Amino acid sequence: MIGGIEQHINCLCHGLNAYGIQTEVLVSNTEPTTSIYYDNSIKITKVGEHGRLQSAPITPNFFYHLKALSNDADILHFHFPNPTAELSLILSRIKKPYIVTYHSDIVKQKELLAFYSPFMFHFLRHAKVIMPTSSNYLMTSNSLQKVKDRCVVNPLGIDFNRFQRKERFRNAVFDIRQKYGDRIILFIGKMRYYKGLQYLIQAMKRVKGTLLIVGEGEPLESRMRALSKNLSLDDRVVFLGAINDEKRDALLHASDLLVLPSIYRSEAFGIVLLEAMACGKPVISTELGTGTSFVNVHKETGLVVPPMDSNALANAICHLLKNKDLCRKYGEAGKNRVQKYFTNEAMFERTIKVYNEVLK
C-alpha cells in the first residue's frame, strides 16, 4: 500500500498529461541502486538511497539528477516535506521557477528541524507559489504563517466517478456483510505513529460491531495485533493487511462508516476521508487543526472528536451506528461536498492555473 503523497503525485502526473503537460518524476529509491523506468509516457527516476537520517533519505546523487532534469523543465514542482530534494535544489543553485505543494509540517523530527529550519525557510521563501492543501493547515501552521504571502490553497482531489460504480461491487459487498455482519467500522491507512489506531481499537471495547483494519507497517502492526488480543477483541477487530484497490473499494461500500483516529499534525489531509465520503459514508475524524476538519465538516458530513480519546471515538461510533437516518444524511452531504470541492478535475485545473501564473 503506497502512502497518500505517493498516490497524489501519481494521480497528478497522469492527470496533467491529459491536459498536454509533460511531467517527469524524481524521487528517492528504497535501495542503493538508481532505477529509471516509464509509466506510460512519464519518466520516473528513483535515486539510490544509502541510509536514512531522521527518516530523510540519504541520496548523494539526487543533486545531479535534479540538475539534469531541470535543464528541460519549465517549472519544478516539489512536494514538501522532502529535505533531500530541498537541500539539493539549494546546493544546485538551479534558476528555474519552482512551486511547492505543502503536505505537512515537519512534526516528529524535531532534532532535524532545529538544524534544518534555516534551509527550509530559504527554500520556501524562494518558491514562486506554496500550495497548502487546506485553509485549516495554512491558518494553524507556524511555518506557513511566515510565508503566507506566497500561499495559494489547493485541496487534494480524488477520482469521484470511480466510487460511483456500485453495481460492480454488489456481490462483493454482499459477501463482506455476510462475513462480518451489518455493523462494520472501517480503518484504512499505513500503520504509522500518527494514525492513533490504538485509540480506535480501545474504543471497540464499547462498540457492538466489527472493525476492519486495512493496511500494514511494522513495528506498529505487531503492537496493534497484540493490543487487540490483550483486549479480547480478536473476533471483532480484523486485520486485513494490504489489499488491492478493487477489494478496498468494495469494503468502502460495504462499511457503515470510516474512522480516521489520527493524533498528530502529520495527518495533514486524509484522502481516505474523501474516498469514504464519495461512497456516501459518514466519517469520523479527530480535531488536529489540519485538513481533516476541512474535509470532514463536524455534524455535516460526519463527526469530529478530540484526538487520543477512545471514549469520544466510541461515543461517536455508537451514535452513528444507532442513527441510520443520520448516517444517510451525513453520507449524502459528504458525497456532495466531494463532488463540489475535491474532484481530480478541480485539482488539476487549480494546479494548471498556478503553473500559468508562474510562467507569465
LONUPA-941423 format. One record per residue: x, z, y of N, C-alpha, C in turn. Coordinates in steps of 0.02 Angstrom, whole numbers, plus 50000, padded with zeros to 5 digits. Each point is the difference from the previous one (the first is absolute). Last residue first. Example, Ala and Ser with C-alpha at 12.3 -4.5 7.8 and 13.67 -1.06 7.14 Angstrom:
# LONUPA-941423
506425035449888500425000350059499615003750055;500154999649714499555000050059500455000050060;
***
This chain:
# LONUPA-941423
502014917551673499854996850064500624999650044;499745010949777500354993650007499864996450065;498955020849939500725001250001500384993550013;497654999449974500185003450062500755000950006;499144991249799499944995150055500195003150067;499925014249809500544995149995499994995150059;498205014949981500625003450022500594995249997;497994992149915499935000850072500625003450029;499804998449768500184993550029499965000350077;499265018949880500724999249993500234993550033;497695004349988500325004650047500764999249999;498774987749843499884997450067500315004550053;500055006849773500434994250010499944997550072;498575017649935500705002250005500474994150013;497734995549957500075003250066500725002350011;499484991249789499964994750051500095002950070;499875014449810500644996650007499994995050057;498315020350022500104994449955500714997150010;498755019650112500585000649956500074994349949;498175004950175500655001650030500624998849955;497594995249944500044999250073500725000550025;499415003749769499874993050017500094998650074;500195022249921500554995949975499914992850022;498255014750047500595001550042500604995849979;498004999149873499914996650064500615001050045;499945011549795500074992949988499954996050066;499585023150008500704998649988500134992649989;497805007950021500345000350064500744998349993;498725001849804499794994050038500354999850068;500365019049866500284994149968499844993750038;499045020850065500714999650018500324993649972;497775003849938500044999150073500734999350022;499565005249774499824993050015500064998550074;500355022149932500534995749974499864992750016;498345015650047500545000550049500594995749978;498225001949852499794996150058500535000050054;500325013249806500094992949986499794995750060;500765025649958499594996450049500114992549994;501185016949870499305002549999499544996050045;502354995549988499724998849934499275002249995;501225004450200499854992949992499684998649932;500705022050045499474998150048499814992749991;501835008749877499355002349974499434997950045;502194995450074499834995949941499325002049973;500855012750179499834993250021499794995649941;500775022049958499355000250035499784993050020;502145002549904499485001249950499314999850033;501884998750141499924993949960499435000749950;500595018950123499684995150043499894993449964;501215016649887499305002050007499614995050044;502354997749973499644997849940499265001950004;501984995550181499425004549993499574997649941;501934989350126500245005949963499445005149989;499404983950197500474999049946500195006649967;497544995050118500685002250015500474998649941;497924983550027500095007249990500725002050019;497954979250019500705001650014500075007649998;498174979649898500145006750026500755000850011;498374976850011500205004949950500125006750032;499264981350122500204996149940500205004649943;499075010350189499754993250011500154995649939;500715023250036499274999949999499714993250020;502495000550053499665005949972499244999550010;501694979149973499705003850055499565005549971;502154984349916499435003849975499735004450056;501784986250063499664996049949499365003449979;501365011450145499804994050036499614995449954;501025019249918499395001950036499774994750048;501984996649876499495001449950499345001950033;502114995650120499504994849992499475001349949;501165021550106500274993349986499424995049992;500025024950021500174997150064500274993049993;499125014249824500735000250009500204997650069;497815007549829500164999150071500745001150011;498784990249768500195006250035500204998450072;498144987949816500705000250019500145006450038;498034985349840500205006650027500744999650015;497804981049966500685002349989500105006950031;497964981149897500205005050049500705002549983;499164974849935500075006949976500165004850057;499754974549981499405003850015500025007249977;501754982549996499575000149939499365004050012;501654998950167499784993049991499564999449938;501045020750044499454998850047499734992949993;501905006049874499405003549975499404998750045;502054991250070499784996649939499385003349971;501065009650190499674993850017499724996649937;501325019049970499365001950030499604993750017;502214997749926499535001049944499325002450026;501874997350147499664993749984499485001049944;501355016250165499565000749942499604993849985;501685010650185499424995650006499515000749943;502095012950029499884997750068499364996050008;501385018549852499404996049984499734997650067;501785013650017500264994149965499424995749976;499735021750103499914994050041500314993749970;499115020749842500494998950052499894993350034;498635008149817500165006350035500514999250056;497904986049834500695000350026500115006050046;498164990249838500095006950021500685001450034;498044980949934500704999550020500205006750031;497864989249834500305005450039500734998550013;497464986949930500735000249997500265005550045;497544994549853500355000950063500755000049989;498454994049829499515002550048500315000850069;500814981549805500055006950024499425001950046;500444977849903499685004749954499985007150026;501084981850119499284998749996499645005149956;502355001250015499725001250067499244999049999;501194994649805499955007350010499715001750068;500464977449953499445002349959499895007550008;501884990450101499394998250037499385002249961;502085003149895499965004250059499364998750039;500564986249819499765006549976499915004850058;500924979350054499324999049974499705006649975;502284998850076499514999950054499294999449974;501805011949839499984993750038499425000150050;501315022949928499564995049969499994993850043;501375025649951499964993950039499584994949963;499445025249941500634996650012499914994050046;498385017449919499964993149975500654996150011;498945026649974500554996250031500024993049968;498025020250034500284994849956500524996050039;498405023649993500504996950043500394995149956;498325013249902499674997450060500484997250053;500595010249784499434995849982499674996950061;501875015350018500204994049964499434995249985;500295022550118499604994450026500154993449964;500915024550006499524998249947499534994550023;501985009450115499335001650026499444998449950;502274994949951499995007250012499315002350026;500414976749970499975003549935499955007550010;500294986750191499354998649970499915003749934;502115000950102499515003950039499314999149970;501744986949912500065007049980499495004450035;500144977550064499735000549931500025007249975;501014995450205499274999650006499675000449932;502354999450011499765006450027499244999950005;501084980349934500065005149947499735006750024;500114982450158499504998749948500015005349946;501634999750178499365002950017499484999149945;502404992450023499815005249952499305002950011;500024976649991500335006249983500445002450058;497794982849964500575001850041500285006849983;497564982649990500545003349963500565001850048;497124991649978500655000250033500515003749958;497285003250015500354993749990500665000350039;497985017549899500604999550041500374993649982;497415012549981500434994849972500584998950049;498085020349946500474997250047500444995049963;497405010749959500644998049972500434996850054;497925020050002500124992950000500694998649971;498895021250120499724997549937500064992350002;501475019950135499624993850002499764998149930;501505018450068499335001450025499554993950000;502294999349928499755006149966499285001450020;501334982850103499594998049942499765005949959;501555001550188499304999650020499544998449941;502364999749972499755006950004499265000050019;501084979350001499945002549931499725007150000;500494990850208499424996649971499895002349929;501905007650112499405003150029499364996849973;502134991249938499905006649970499375003450026;500804979250089499604999349940499875006849967;501154991250215499575005949993499585000149938;501724983950110499334998149978499535005949991;502464998450061499515000850054499284998749978;502004997849856499935006950023499445000950051;499764980349820500525002050047499845006850029;499114980449820500055007350001500615002150040;498384977750034500645002249972500045007650004;497544989949992500595000350042500635001749962;497135003149988500464994449988500595000850047;497675014149893500605000350041500444994149981;497215008349964500574995649991500575001650049;497605009849862500395000750061500654996249988;497415000549880500704998049998500325000550069;497755004649847500265003650059500764999050002;498564992249820499704997350061500195004050063;501414995149753499415003350027499794997150067;501824993049843500185005850041499405003550032;499854980649845500565003949976500105006550038;498324983850061499855002549933500555004849976;500324988750201499495005350009499815003049932;501494981850000500325005850033499505005750006;499224979249918500435003449951500335006350030;498704986250143499575003249949500425004049950;501134986950157499715005950032499565003849950;500894979449931500535005150005499735006450031;498564981349989500135002849934500525005550001;499524988650206499415003449973500135003349933;501414986550162500195006749975499435003649964;499844978250106500544999349952500215006749970;498324998650173499774997449936500564999749948;500315006350236499785005349953499854997349931;501304993050223499834996349939499805004849944;500845005450226499284998649999499784996549936;502295006050072499635005949976499254998949998;501564983350082500215001849932499575005549971;499814993150230499604996249951500185001649928;501245009450185499335002849994499604996649944;502615003750047499594994249981499305002649985;501555013650176499954998649928499594993649991;501615013650210499394997049975500024999149924;501125015550229500104996249939499334997349976;500455005150265499835003149936500154995449941;501005002250250499804994649955499855003049931;500625006650282499735002149935499784993949960;501965002650185499364996549993499745001649931;502145009050181499585000449941499354996050007;501915005650156500134994149959499514999349942;500015018550155499924994150042500114993549961;500365022049906499314997749997499874993950043;501965014949926500054992750008499304996950003;500335023549974500584998550042500094992550012;498335008949855499825001650069500574998450047;500274998049764499654994350030499825001550073;501025017349873500464994350008499664994250036;498745019149942500455001550055500484994150013;497504998849892500714999249982500445001350062;497544999349995500275006349972500734999649980;498664981550096499875005850043500355006449975;500124979449875500324999150065499935006450042;498844998849797500715001249989500394999250066;497694995650004500125007049984500745001449994;499214977950026500055003650064500135007449988;500864981949819499385003250023500115003350068;501714987749885499434997549962499345003550017;502274993450157499735005449957499384997449965;501974985750117499304999949977499855006049955;501784989950207499955004749943499275000549981;501684981150142499355003249988500065004649940;501964990850091499544996950047499315003349996;502325013349946499504995749968499544997050053;501755016350040500184993050009499524995249965;499815024049987499964998250071500174992750014;500175009649777499304999550023499964997650072;502165003949905499664994649965499294999050027;501225018250080500314993950024499644993949969;499395020949921499704998550065500334994050034;500865007149791499294998349992499704998150067;502205008549994499984993149976499274997549995;500365022850055500234995550055499974992649981;499375016349828499554999450057500254995550057;501085007949783499774993150009499614998950065;500865021649918500564995450011499764993250024;498375016049949500425003150050500594995550017;498554993949823499734998650066500435002950055;500505004449771500164993150018499784998650072;499395020549911500724999950011500234993050021;497745003149938500145002950066500755000050015;498284988249831500734999950007500225002650068;497654997649938500345004549952500745000850014;498624985450142499695006649992500435004849959;499934976750162500445002849950499815007349993;498094982950077500585003750024500465001549941;498434978549977500025007349994500595002950038;499294976250005499585002749947499965007750001;500514978650169500185007049994499535003349950;500994974450062499405003449975500205007149984;501244982450175500025005349950499295002149980;501624977950118499435004550005500025004849941;501864982750146499725003049940499415004550016;501834978250095499485005050013499735002949934;502564991050018499324997549990499495005550017;502485001549997499644999450064499294997549992;501965015149851499594994049999499574999850063;501765016149912499914997750069499634993350003;500745015649811500094992750001499964997150070;499615023449952500704998349989500134992550007;497765008250015500405002750056500734997749993;498534994849823499854996150060500435002250059;500155012249801500304993449991499884995650062;498965021049986500715000650016500364993349994;497755000549934500055001350072500735000750022;499444997249769499874993950038500125001150075;500215018849859500484994949979499934993750043;498435018150024500645000950035500524994749982;497345001349999500484996849954500695000450033;497155007650042500715001350004500414996549946;498594985350107500305006650012499625005449961;500454972250002499505004949979500335006849998;500454974550136500225005849961499415004549983;500614973450080499445004749995500235005649953;501044978550165500125004549945499455005350001;500094973250098499855007250009500225003849938;500554977550014499765000550069499885007350018;501804989549809499375003550014499834999650075;502014992249873499454995250001499335003150021;502035013049990500214993750031499434995150007;499935022049888499794999650070500174993350032;500675006049775499294998550005499794998850072;502205007349957499904993149977499284997950007;500555022350051500304995550050499894992749980;499345016649849499565000050059500264995150053;501315003749808499404996149983499524999650060;501935013450020500184993049996499404995549985;499725023950004500214997650065500124992449999;499645011949799499374998650035500154996850069;501605008849831499954992850014499364998250038;500525022849924500504997750048499924992750020;498365019449910500094992949984500484996950051;498695023849917500664998350025500144992849978;497535013650042500464996349957500664998550035;498365021750040500154993550030500504996349956;499245022749955499504994949981500134993150031;501595017850028499365002550027499454994749991;501934989049927500155005750043499355002250033;500894984149769499535001750053500255006150038;501044977849830499845007050010499525001150057;500794978249969500535003949968499905007450013;498624973849999500025007050023500545003849961;499414972250065500225005249953500075006950032;498264981250087500715001550008500195005949956;498074980150001500065007249987500745001749998;498334979050097500675002249985500005007649992;498184977650003500085007350000500725001749978;498304978150095500655002149975500065007550006;497784983349980500315005550036500655002149966;498284983449931500504997350047500385005450037;499005006749774499734993950031500544997350047;501025017949941499315001349983499594994750036;502765002449925499464997450042499325002149971;502735010750000499494996149964499454997950048;502565014149968499624995750044499514996049958;501705024149988499624994649968499604996250053;502235018849959499554996650047499664994249965;501025024249891500074992850010499494997450052;500125023449924500584998050040500064992550014;497575012549974500604999749957500574996950040;497785001950083500065006649968500585000249951;499684985150241499865000049928500035007249973;499364991350259500515002949956499774999749928;499234981350187499895007049982500605002649959;498844977650147500645003149985499885007549988;498564974450021500015007249991500695002449982;498594978550135500535001549952500085007649999;498094979250093500295006749997500555000449948;498374981850164500465000849944500335006850003;497574989950090500585003850021500455001249940;497764989250008500554995650018500625003650024;497925009449911499914998150070500584995650024;499975009149782499394996150003499854997750072;501805014749957500164993249976499394995550005;499785023050044500274996350057500184992949980;499255014849830499474998550047500244995850059;501545008149838499584994749972499444998050049;501385017950066500394993849993499584994349973;499035021750015500124997150066500374993349994;499625013049804499384997250025500114996350066;501815011949908499824994449957499384996350026;500625019950107500484994650015499854993849959;498725019449956499854997250066500464994250016;500375012449803499394995949994499854996650066;501755015350000500194994049962499404995349993;499625020950097500384995850046500204993549965;498855016649870499584996850051500384995450047;501015004049751499725004150053499624996050052;500254993749731500394999950062499645003950054;500015001349719499585000050060500445000050062;
***
